[in-house]
Amino acid sequence: MITNFILAPILMHLFTAIMLLFTMRYLRLQRIISVTGNIIAFVLCLRLFFVTLEHDYLIVQIGNWQAPFGIIFVSDTLSAIMVLLTAIVSLSVGIYSTAAINPSRIRFGYFMNFHFLIMGLLGVFLTGDIFNLYVWFEIVIISSFVLLTLGGKKMQMEGAIKYVSLNMLASAVFLTAIGILYGITGTLNMADLAVKIGEVENEGLVSVTALLFFAGFGIKSAIFPMYFWLPSSYHTPPSAIAAVFGSLLTKMGVYALIRTFTLIFQPDEFIQWVFIIIAILTLITGGLGTINKKSVRRLLSYLIVCHIGYLIACMGLYTELAFVGMIFYLMHDVVVKSNLLMITGILQKIRNTIDMTRLGGFGKDYPKISFLIAISMFSLVGIPPLSGFWPKIQFFGESLKSGHYVLLGAIIFASFVTLFVMLKTWSEVFWKDSPKRLTEDIDRFAPLRKENKFALIAPIAFLAFVSLYLGLNAGQVYDLAHRTAEELMNPNHYIDAVLNGNFKK
């Protein structure tokens, strides 16, 4: 019975979305249903996380078809971490949305599509079948496209067209790769693929298939050179939507890369060099893109691209300690990026702009909010002992030990660029005096109702606390990251659990 619990978070979001479909005219009820669904789903995801840690693997075979036949869902440590991160972001953004999203967007189904999006993300992280991975990807893309276009503004439509065009290309490449993989192995179960891919005699075709998966997932992850859609899209929707996109959607692509290239395709030297070269170019170009940006949201969009390079670099290094750093950084990045993107919404609410040249005086006027913002900003930079500091030690150490000095230089460059742009943002937004010291600007936040203030500030405070916890309890996080890295480096445990049922029940 306990294995069936894997589906509970997915079904909870599905049920919530259906409930919202029938209550679209009632705005207050929509908010209540959405927040309630997020809270219950968070509890379910939290329980799934701890049960997975206790049992190593949780596996459910839909229709009781034994692997490798039928649809399968698997929760290992990596899946459980991603599910919990999704729940944390979903709960935070869901509460934030009750005050940040305007009524017209809610009437057009914002909350319903939000829960379908989260459901799709959970499906991606829990599926054990490569074709169903594609299906869940498509659910995410459809939901995210609707969320991106809600409001119908010209800038939104332009960003949405770029977003959906590149993601459709990525999906086409992904589906082509699945077709070839099925043709040469005759299976779609990931564990079974891991076994049968080694029996394929045509190694060249296997390498080409691996590169197709890398290209498809790479576009979705926004790596060089196909990242331009992200900065053109993520600054257009409301901050609540951007927070989910920036923290989870790109990580969905990274998760798929991790899963396929540790389980199905064991990277040879050539594939590792491809990862490393792409990581270097992503770190440098993403970092350069931030330097001249005046909009806080556009700056963060380029930082999302830049920091994906850290995760891709770890795949290229392909050592256990590199994976430890990657898992730690993944947890840190999801929490901090979602928080910073919600913070841009607070800036917009108070100052009616996110252009740094028109901001200022925020630290003086709102010291408590500024303190919460400072935690996230300097966690992103990696100021010790905050959460961004610890995984970078692994990045520096493994790059140096493996002799990849150009990669080490790119990581250092990206770190200094992050420090520079965050200090510039802090100086422009918080330290300098506001260009227009108008009373109505200073008091813009005051007229908001008390419950709206809570809905806007509480999620930011919660994510700031989670970020602090990750940094100040680095030992526990390292233990979890080590366990995950060991599982990734030894895929036979996953294969044995899925195909033979050898796991703690």
SEVEXNU-586136 format. One record per atom (N, C-alpha, C): residue in one letter; x, y negated, z. Coordinates in steps of 0.1 Angstrom, whole numbers, plus 5000, padded with zeros to 4 digits. Example, Ala and Ser with C-alpha at 12.3 -4.5 7.8 and 13.67 -1.06 7.14 Angstrom:
# SEVEXNU-586136
a513250575078/a512350455078/a513250335078/s512850225071/s513750115071/s512950005079/
This chain:
# SEVEXNU-586136
m500850125000/m500050005000/m500949875000/i502049885007/i502849765008/i503349714995/t503649804985/t504149764972/t503149684965/n501849714966/n500849634959/n500749494963/f501449464974/f501449324979/f502249234970/i503049284961/i503749204951/i502849114943/l501649174940/l500749094931/l499948994939/a499948994952/a499148904960/a499348754956/p500548704956/p500748564953/p500248524939/i500448614929/i499948584915/i498448584915/l497848674921/l496348684921/l495748564929/m496448514939/m495948404947/m495948274938/h496948254931/h496948134922/h495948154911/l495748274906/l494748304896/l493348274901/f493148324913/f491848304919/f491548154922/t492648084927/t492447934929/t492147864916/a492847894905/a492647834892/a491247854887/i490647974889/i489248004885/i488347924894/m488547914907/m487747834915/m487747684911/l488847634907/l489047494903/l488247474890/l488247574881/l487547564868/l486047534870/f485447584880/f484047564883/f483747444892/t484747374896/t484547254905/t485147134899/m485347124886/m486147014880/m485546874882/r484246864884/r483546734886/r483746684900/y484146764910/y484146724924/y485646704928/l486046584928/l487446554930/l487946594944/r487246554954/r487646594967/r487746744969/l486746814964/l486746954965/l487947024958/q488246964946/q489447004938/q490647004947/r490846884954/r492046874962/r492046974973/i490946994980/i490847084991/i491147224987/i490547274976/i490747404971/i492247424967/s492747324960/s494147344956/s495147354967/v495047264977/v495947264989/v495747394997/t494447444998/t494147565005/t494847684998/g494647684985/g495247794977/g496747794978/n497347674978/n498847664979/n499347714993/i498547685003/i499047725017/i498947875018/i497847935013/i497648085014/i498748145006/a498948094994/a500048154985/a501348144991/f501648034998/f502948015004/f503148125015/v502148145023/v502248245033/v502448385027/l501748415016/l501848545009/l503348555004/c503848454998/c505148454992/c506248465003/l506048405015/l506948415026/l506948555031/r505748625032/r505748765036/r506348855026/l506148825013/l506748905003/l508348895004/f508848775007/f510248755008/f510848845019/f510248845031/f510748915043/f510549065041/v509449105035/v509149255033/v510249305023/t510549225012/t511549265002/t512949285009/l513249185018/l514549195025/l514549325033/e513449365039/e513349485047/e513449615039/h512849615027/h512749735020/h513649745008/d514449645005/d515349634994/d514649604981/y513749694977/y512949684965/y511549714967/l510649634962/l509249664961/l508849684947/i508149784944/i507749824930/i506349864929/v505549804919/v504249854917/v504049884902/q503450004900/q503250044886/q501750024883/i501349934874/i499949904871/i499350034865/g498150074870/g497550194864/g498150324868/n499150314877/n499850434882/n500650504871/w501050424861/w501850484850/w503350474855/q503950594856/q505350594861/q506350534851/a507350464856/a508350404847/a509050514839/p509450484827/p509450354820/p508150314813/f507050394815/f505850364808/f504950264816/g504150194809/g503250104816/g503849974820/i503049894827/i503449764832/i503949774846/i505049714849/i505749724862/i506049594867/f505949574880/f506349454888/f507449494898/v508549424899/v509549464908/v510049334916/s510149354929/s510649244937/s511949294944/d513149234939/d514349254946/d514749124953/t515949114958/t516348994966/t516248864957/l516748874944/l516748764936/l515348714933/s514448814929/s513048784927/s512448714939/a512648774951/a512048724963/a512448584966/i513748554963/i514248414965/i513548314956/m513448354943/m512748264933/m511348254936/v510648354941/v509248344945/v509048254957/l509948264967/l509848174978/l510148034974/l511148004966/l511347874961/l510247814954/t509547894945/t508447854938/t507247814948/a507047894958/a506047864968/a506347734975/i507547714979/i507947584986/i507647464977/v508047474965/v507847364955/v506347344952/s505647454950/s504247444947/s503447384959/l503747424971/l503047364982/l503347214984/s504647184982/s505047044984/s504446954973/v504546994961/v504046914949/v502446914950/g501847024954/g500447034955/g499846934964/i500446924976/i500046824986/i500246684980/y501446664975/y501846534969/y500846484958/s500446584950/s499546554939/s498246504943/t497746534955/t496446494960/t496346334961/a497546274963/a497546124963/a498246064951/a499146144944/a499946084934/a499246094920/i498346194918/i497746214905/i496346134905/n496246054894/n494945974894/n493746064890/p492546014894/p491346094892/p491046134878/s491446054868/s491146094854/s491846224850/r493146234855/r493846354852/r493246474859/i492846454872/i492246564879/i490946614872/r490146524867/r488946554860/r489146644848/f490346614841/f490646694829/f491446824833/g491446864845/g491946994849/g493347004853/y493846894859/y495246894864/y495547014874/f494747024884/f495047124895/f494847264889/m493847284880/m493647424875/m494947464867/n495347374858/n496547404850/n497847414858/f497847334869/f499047344878/f499147484884/h497947544888/h497947684894/h498247784884/f497747764872/f498147864861/f499647854858/l500247734859/l501647724857/l502447804868/i502047784880/i502747854891/i502548004890/m501348044886/m501048184884/m502048244874/g502248174863/g503148214852/g504548224857/l504948134865/l506348134870/l506548254879/l505548284888/l505648404897/l505748534888/g504948534878/g504948654869/g506348674862/v506948564858/v508348564853/v509348624863/f509248584875/f510248624885/f509948774890/l508748824888/l508448954893/l508249064883/t508249034870/t508049134861/t509249224859/g509049354856/g510149444853/g510149484839/d509449414830/d509249454816/d509649334807/i510449364797/i511049254789/i509949184781/f508949264776/f507849204768/f506949124777/n506649174788/n505749094798/n506448974803/l507848974803/l508548844805/l508248744795/y508148784782/y507748694772/y506348644774/v505448734778/v504048694780/v503948584791/w504648604802/w504548514813/w505248384809/f506248384801/f506848264795/f505848184788/e505048254780/e504048184771/e502948114780/i502548184791/i501548124800/i502147994806/v503448004810/v504047884815/v504147764805/i504447804792/i504647704782/i503247634779/i502247714778/i500847664775/i500447574786/s500547614799/s500147534810/s500947404811/s502247414809/s503147294810/s502847194799/f502547244787/f502147154776/f500847074779/v499947144785/v498647074789/v498946974800/l499747004810/l500146914820/l500946794815/l501746824805/l502546714799/l501746614791/t500646664785/t499846574777/t498646514784/l498346554796/l497246494804/l497446344805/g496446264800/g496546124800/g496646064786/g497246144777/g497246114763/g497945984759/k498845934767/k499645814763/k500645854752/k500945754744/k501845774733/k503145834737/m503745774748/m505045824752/m504945974757/q503846004763/q503646144767/q503546234755/m502746194745/m502546284734/m503846304726/e504646194725/e505946214719/e506846304726/g506946294739/g507746384747/g507246534746/a505846544746/a505246674746/a505546754733/i505546674722/i505846734708/i507246784708/k508246714713/k509646764714/k509746884723/y509046874734/y509046984744/y508547114738/v507347104732/v506647224727/v507347284715/s507947194706/s508547234694/s509847324697/l510647274706/l511847344710/l511547474718/n510547464726/n510147584733/n509547694724/m508847654714/m508247744704/m509447814697/l510447734693/l511647784687/l512247894696/a512447854708/a513047944718/a512248074719/s510848064719/s510048174720/s510148264708/a510248204696/a510448284684/a511748364684/v512848294689/v514148364690/v514048484700/f513348454712/f513148544722/f512448674717/l511248644710/l510448754705/l511248834695/t511948774686/t512848844676/t513848934683/a514448884694/a515448964701/a514749084708/i513549064713/i512749174719/i512449284708/g512049234696/g511749334686/g512949414682/i514149354681/i515349424677/i515749524689/l515649474701/l515949554713/l515049684713/y513749664711/y512849774711/y513149874699/g513549814688/g513849894676/g515049984679/i516049934686/i517250024688/i517250104701/t516250084710/t516250154722/t514950234724/g513850184718/g512550244720/g511850234733/t512250124741/t511650104754/t511649954757/l510849914766/l510749774770/l510949754785/n510949864793/n511249854807/n512649814809/m512949714817/m514249654819/m515249754824/a514849834834/a515749934840/a516050044830/d515050084822/d515250184811/d516150124800/l515950004797/l516849934787/l518249934792/a518449914804/a519849914810/a520550044808/v519750154808/v520350284806/v520550314791/k519550284783/k519550324769/k520450234760/i520650104765/i521450014756/i522850074755/g523350144765/g524750204765/g524850314755/e523650374751/e523650484741/e523550444727/v523450314725/v523350264711/v524750254705/e524850324693/e526250334687/e526650204680/n525650124675/n525950004668/n526249884678/e527449874682/e527849774692/e527649634687/g527949614674/g527749484668/g526349434669/l525349524666/l523949484667/l523549454681/v524149524691/v523849494705/v524349354708/s525549324704/s526149194706/s525249084700/v524849104688/v523949004681/v522648984689/t522049094694/t520849084702/t521049014715/a522249034721/a522548964733/a522648814731/l523248774720/l523448634716/l522048574713/l521148654707/l519748594705/l519048574718/f519248664728/f518648634741/f519248514747/f520548504746/f521248384751/f520748254745/a520548254732/a520048134725/a518648104729/g517748204730/g516348184734/g516248124748/f516948194758/f516848154771/f517648024774/g518748004765/g519547884767/g518747764763/i517947764753/i517147654749/i516147614760/k515547724766/k514647694777/k515347644789/s516647674791/s517347624802/s517947494800/a517847444787/a518447304784/a519947304784/i520547394778/i522047394777/i522447334764/f523747294763/f524347234751/f524247334740/p523847294727/p523547164723/p522047134722/m521247224727/m519747214725/m519047164738/y519647064744/y519147014756/y518346884755/f518446824743/f517946684741/f516446674743/w515746784742/w514246774745/w513946744759/l514846784768/l514546764783/l514546614787/p515646544784/p515546404788/p514446324780/s514046374769/s513046304761/s511646334766/s511546444774/s510146494778/s509946464793/y510946494802/y510646494816/y510446354822/h510746254815/h510546114821/h509146064818/t508346134809/t507046084805/t505846124814/p505846244820/p504646274828/p504746204842/p503646214850/p503646164864/p504746244872/s505146184883/s506346234891/s506046374896/a504746404899/a504446534905/a504646644894/i504246624882/i504546714871/i506046724868/a506746614868/a508146614865/a508846694876/a508346694889/a509046764900/a509046914897/v507846964893/v507747104890/v508647144878/f508547064867/f509347094855/f510847084858/g511346984865/g512746964867/g513347064876/s512547114886/s513047204896/s512947354892/l511847394885/l511547534883/l511547574868/l511147494859/l511047544845/l512347574839/t513347484841/t514747514836/t515347634843/k515047654856/k515547764864/k514947894859/m513747884853/m513048004847/m513948064836/g514547974828/g515448024817/g516748074823/v517248014834/v518448064840/v518248194846/y517048214853/y516748344859/y516748454848/a516148424837/a516048524826/a517448554821/l518348464820/l519748484816/l520348574827/i520248544839/i520848624850/i520348774849/r519048784848/r518448914848/r518849004836/t518848944824/t519249024812/t520749044811/f521548954816/f522948974814/f523649034826/t522949074836/t523449154847/t522849294846/l521649304840/l521049434840/l521149504827/i520849434816/i520749504803/i522049494795/f522549364794/f523849344787/f524949314796/q525949394797/q527049364805/q528049284797/p528249154800/p529049074791/p530449114789/d530849124776/d532249154773/d532949024773/e534249024770/e535148904770/e534548794761/f534148834749/f533648734740/f532348664745/i531448734751/i530148674756/i530548594768/q531448634777/q531848554788/q532448414783/w533248424773/w533848294767/w532748204762/v531748264756/v530548184751/v529948114762/f529648184773/f529048124785/f529948004790/i531248034791/i532147934797/i532247804788/i532347824775/i532447714766/i531147624766/i530047694766/i528747624766/i528547554779/a529047614790/a528947554804/a529847424804/i531047434798/i531847314798/i531247194791/l530647224779/l530047124771/l528747074777/t528047154784/t526847114791/t527147024803/l528147054810/l528646974822/l529046834817/i529846834806/i530446704802/i529346624795/t528646674786/t527646594778/t526446554787/g526046644796/g524946604806/g525446494815/g526746504820/g527346404829/g527446264822/l527946264809/l528046144802/l526746074799/g525646154798/g524346104795/g523846024807/t524346044819/t523745974830/t524345834832/i525545804827/i526245694831/i525645564828/n524945544816/n524445414812/n522945414814/k522345504822/k520845504823/k520445404834/k519345334831/k518745234841/k517545294848/s516845384841/s515645444846/s516145564856/v515645564868/v515945664877/v515545804872/r514345814866/r513845934861/r514745994849/r515145904840/r516045944829/r517345994834/l517845924844/l519145954850/l519046094856/l517946124864/l517846254869/l517646364859/s516946324848/s516846424837/s518146474831/y519046374830/y520446414825/y521246494835/l520946464848/l521646534859/l521146684859/i519846704856/i519346844855/i520146914844/v520346854833/v521046924822/v522546944827/c523146844832/c524546854837/c524746974847/h523846984857/h523947084867/h523547224863/i522847234852/i522647364847/i523947424843/g524947344839/g526247384835/g526947464846/y526747424859/y527347504870/y526847644870/l525547664868/l524947804868/l525447884856/i525547824844/i526047894832/i527447934834/a528247844840/a529647874843/a529847994851/c529048014861/c529148134870/c528848254862/m527948254853/m527648364844/m528848404836/g529648294832/g530848324824/g531948384832/l532048334845/l533148384854/l532848534858/y531548554860/y531048694862/y531848774873/t531948704885/t532548764896/t531548764908/e531748844918/e530748844929/e530648714936/l531848654938/l531848524945/l531248414937/a531448414924/a530848324915/a529348334916/f528848454916/f527348474918/f526848424931/v527648444942/v527348384955/v527048234954/g528048164948/g527948024946/g526747984937/m526448064927/m525348044918/m524048054925/i523848154934/i522548174941/i522348064951/f523448034958/f523347924968/f522947794961/y523647764950/y523347644942/y521947644937/l521447754932/l520147764927/l519147724937/m519247774950/m518347744961/m518447594964/h519647544965/h519847394967/h519247314956/d519447344944/d519147254933/d517547254931/v516847364933/v515447364931/v514847274942/v515247274954/v514647194965/v514947044963/v516247014960/v516646874959/v516146804947/k516146874935/k515646814923/k514146784924/s513346874929/s511946854930/s511646734940/n512446724950/n512346614960/n512646484953/l513746474946/l514146344940/l513146304930/l512646394922/l511646354912/l510346314918/m509946364930/m508746314937/m509046174942/i510346154947/i510746024952/i510645914942/t510845944929/t510645844918/t509245804918/g508245884921/g506845844922/g506645754933/i507345774945/i507245674956/i507745534952/l508845534945/l509445404940/l508445344931/q507845424922/q506845364912/q505645304920/k505145374930/k504045334938/k504245194944/i505445184950/i505745074958/i506244954950/r507044974940/r507644864933/r507044854918/n506244954915/n505644954901/n506644964890/t507845014893/t508845034883/t509845144888/i510545204879/i511745294883/i512945244876/d512945124871/d514145064864/d515045004875/m516245054876/m517145014887/m517444864887/t517444804875/t517744654874/t516544574880/r515344634882/r514244554887/r513944604902/l514744694907/l514544744920/l515544674930/g515344704943/g516244644953/g515544624966/g516344614977/g515744584990/g514944704996/f515044814990/f514244924995/f514644975009/g516044975011/g516545015024/g516044925036/k516044795033/k515544705043/k514044705046/d513344725035/d511844715036/d511244845041/y511944965038/y511345095041/y512445185046/p513045155058/p514145225063/p513945375066/k512645415071/k512445555073/k512345635061/i511645585051/i511545655038/i512945665032/s513745555033/s515045555027/s515945655033/f515745685046/f516545785053/f516245925047/l514945955044/l514646085038/l515246095024/i515145975017/i515645975003/i517146005003/a517845945013/a519345955014/a519746095016/i518946175024/i519246315026/i519346395013/s518346375004/s518246434991/s519346384982/m519546254981/m520546204972/m521946254976/f522346254988/f523646294992/f523846444993/s522746514994/s522746664992/s523146694978/l522546624969/l522746644955/l524246614951/v524846514957/v526246484955/v527146594961/g526746654972/g527546754979/g528446704990/i527846604997/i528646545009/i528546655020/p529746695025/p529646795036/p528946735049/p528246815056/p527946955054/p526546985047/l526146895038/l524846915032/l524847025022/s523747065017/s523547185009/s524347194996/g524547074990/g525247084977/g526747104978/f527347094990/f528747104992/f529247254992/w528447344998/w528947475000/w529147554987/p528147554978/p528347634966/p529447584957/k529747444958/k530847394949/k532147444953/i532347484966/i533547544970/i533847674962/q532747754960/q532847874952/q533147844938/f532547744932/f532847704918/f534247664916/f534747584925/f536147544924/f537147664925/g536847744936/g537747854939/g537847954928/e536647994923/e536648104913/e537148054899/s536947924896/s537447874883/s539047864884/l539547824896/l540947824897/l541547964898/k540948054905/k541448184906/k541448264892/s540448234884/s540348304871/s541248234860/g541848114864/g542648054854/g541947964843/h540647944846/h539847854836/h539947714841/y541147654837/y541447514842/y540547414835/v540247434823/v539347334816/v537947334822/l537447454826/l536147464833/l536247394846/l537347414853/l537547354866/l537547204864/g538147154854/g538147004851/g536746954848/a535947034841/a534546994838/a533746994850/i533947094859/i533147094872/i533546974880/i534746944881/i535246824889/i534646694883/f534646684869/f534146574862/f532646554866/a531846664865/a530446664867/a530146624882/s531046664891/s530846634905/s531146484907/f532146424901/f532446284903/f531346194896/v530846244884/v529846174878/v528546164887/t528246274893/t527046284902/t527246184913/l528446184919/l528746094930/l528645944925/f529145914914/f529145784908/f527745734906/v526845814899/v525545764896/v524645764908/m524845854918/m524045844930/m524445724939/l525745684939/l526245564946/l525645444939/k525645444926/k525145334918/k523645314921/t522945424921/t521445424924/t521245374938/w521945424948/w521845374961/w522045224963/s523145184956/s523445034956/s522344954950/e521844994938/e520944914931/e519544914937/v519145034942/v517745044947/v517645014962/f518645044970/f518545034985/f519344924991/w520544894986/w521344794992/w521144654987/k521044634974/k520944494969/k519544434973/d519544304973/d518244234975/d517344254963/s516044264965/s515144274954/s515144144945/p515144164932/p515244044923/p514043954925/k512944004930/k511743924932/k511243954946/r511443874956/r511043894969/r509643844972/l508743914965/l507343874966/l506643954977/t505843884984/t505143944996/t504244064991/e503544044980/e502744154975/e503444274971/d504744254966/d505544374963/d505944444975/i506344374985/i506844434998/i505744515005/d504544455004/d503344515011/d502544615002/r503044644990/r502244724981/r501944864987/f502844914996/f502545045001/f501545045013/a501544925020/a500744915032/a499244935030/p498544895019/p497144915018/p496745055015/l497645145012/l497245285010/l496645345023/r495645425021/r494945495032/r495945585039/k495745605052/k496645685060/k496845825055/e495745885050/e495846025044/e496746025032/n496645915024/n497445905012/n498945895015/k499245815025/k500645805030/k501145935034/f500346015041/f500746145046/f501046235034/a500146235024/a500246325013/a501446295004/l501846165004/l503046124996/l504346155004/i504346125017/i505646125025/i505846265030/a504846335035/a505046465042/a505746565033/p505446585020/p506146675011/p507646645010/i507946515009/i509346465008/i510146495020/a509446475032/a510046505045/a510346655046/f509346735042/f509446885042/f510646935034/l510746885022/l511846935013/l513146875018/a513246765024/a514446705030/a514846805041/f513946845049/f514246935060/f514747075055/v514147125044/v514547255038/v516047235033/s516247125027/s517647095022/s518647085033/l518247025044/l519147015056/l519347155062/y518347235062/y518447375067/y519447455059/l519347445046/l520247515037/l521747475040/g521947345042/g523347295045/g523847335059/l522947315069/l523447325083/l523447475087/n522747555079/n522747705082/n523347775070/a524447725066/a525147785054/a525547925056/g525847965068/g526248105070/g525148205067/q523848175071/q522748265068/q522448265053/v522548145047/v522348135032/v523348215025/y524648205029/y525748275023/y525448425024/d524948475036/d524648615037/d523648665027/l522648585025/l521548615016/l522148605001/a522948514999/a523548504985/a524448614983/h525248654993/h526148774991/h525348904988/r524248924995/r523449034993/r522849034978/t522448924974/t521948904960/t523048934950/a524148874952/a525348894943/a525749044942/e525749114953/e526049254953/e525049334945/e523749304946/e522749374938/e522949344923/l523349214920/l523449184906/l524749244900/m525749254908/m527049324903/m526949474903/n525949534909/n525749674909/n524249704905/p523949694892/p522649714887/p522149854888/n522949954891/n522550084892/n521550104904/h521650024914/h520650034925/h519249994920/y519149884912/y517849844906/y517349954897/i518250014889/i517750114879/i517250234886/d518050274897/d517650394904/d516350374911/a516150254917/a514850224924/a513650234915/v513850174903/v512750164893/v512450304887/l513450364882/l513250494874/l513050614883/n513650614895/n513650734903/n512950714917/g512550584919/g511850564932/g512750574944/n514050554943/n514950564954/n515150434961/f514250394970/f514350274978/f513650294991/k513850205000/k513150215013/k511650185011/k510850275014/k509350265012/k508750225026/
